[in-house]
Amino acid sequence: MRRWFGLPGLPMILPCLVAAVSLLVWDLAVRLSRSDLFPGPWQVALGIVELMRKGLLIKYIVASLYRVTWGFGIAVLVGIPFGLFLGWFRPAYWAFNPILQALRPISPIAWIPLAILWFGVSDAAPIFLIFLASVFPITVSASAAVQNLQPVYLRAARNFGLGRVQLFRRVILPAALPQILTGVRIALGVAWLVVVAAEMIAVNSGLGYLIIDARNAGKRYDLVVAGMLVIGLIGLSLDLLVRRLERFEEVSWGYASH
């Protein structure tokens, strides 16, 4: 059995095989149920083609990615430095951690009424919600990465006479990068989930809006499922893109080789 694990194309073959079986099961389930309400794979594929012909699919994808890019990007720029600061300076952690832990469990969806009140029906509302959803996991992971640093690294660096700035730049930051990247991956998944929910309520464009509009406009469930599939595929692509950062030498040391 182990010799099969060494096949060069196995990491690509297995997901494709699972996807093909899932589509087959989906099609059989729709046929056996004899329901005209839930669409089969072919109907969904035709729905995607219809959206592409009308130019709506690319328009909505770009709108969602635009909001995620801004909201998530601001969260990274704020969350990583702030998390490193909290992890490095213990008094700052004592001061800010309680409020962080109080705000972190609040669902970003709960902020939608306030976001609409503050920003109106505009891109700023979902960008704000994405920022809230992303900044907390990024901050917590960066802070924990510094606090969980092996003391032997710090002792070795001090033995070499490194100052505080050099210690932070050459030891603490590289040692914390793997855990920070894990937090970034989690935050990106949450951000993509939140933008879809926010677009169903706070704006009139994007993939979330596509789903709710397709349901309301004649109960086009083929377009609803098409939007869901596109959301899933884009989420997978974003996760794979972030995982490629693990290959950089500054980060790869913190991951087990597979």
Steps between C-alpha positions, in 0.01 A plus 500: 500500500781742581640484149184674375577796724810577294318546170594845364150605394311366800444839673322617183326174411329445835322842520384465138372150573309618807355793303386268218335258745332790681354631173376152413335457840347847470355420156364163612342652810317763294382238249379257767319774693317605179494853631492794266588743778865411564723519189739234379863555400415558133239765582750676725763490225251659260426762764869588525518529119195728507662727758820515296312589181322785679829624643367472854731228631825689450338822623384340825827312556700821457269684739539235772877473455531879513330510841697207636828648379441829679348363820745213537798709394429764764452224759843356416666843518341566839481152651855373450686803646249536782518129582879504503489804726265327744711186500826687558388751762327321785336813655338579165365145487354535848337828404350408162436125518174522703332729248631289210356185655170679562467623141637189327199270563252753359395378157580748220144445380378664821679818392302525173231740632766732641710474183202604289421782745857631489593440134169457321446258213852531359823305470620646829247293699620152389863615509450600863338163578782310329755699696326412827481133406867482403687723742428300816634158389803668344571701816456202731719271288779761478487562875499128583787437257724739694389376841556136403852569376752249630714664773810334359477726194501811715787379720711412196433840342590685819821297528596636160441854626199588285317819593124524533444612142729232356349241732153583375594514132735199483351263758148581617341589168643201304408263783144633513433500123370140469236548768412844365446351155266241649296780654496683166363187326223468757418871476483488121247218511290695749529816288374323190211356698405838646507688170239264359272549801550878495423524128164333559393797713729801475567544125346427161790325329738210559457125528293523817261738327488260202375218724229700675392671177476168313283359776267800503481542121297198395663253739796432267657235718734399219659844530494474880701177491721641223587793725573261787735294284684809377540620859643163602743485207625854563541421871703192409716705262566766765600236754738335252648841424573565866639149545757572232655745745595198711759410236710806573812416696416751774179310574546141381720403795197519729300238308546126490594370157243275335 
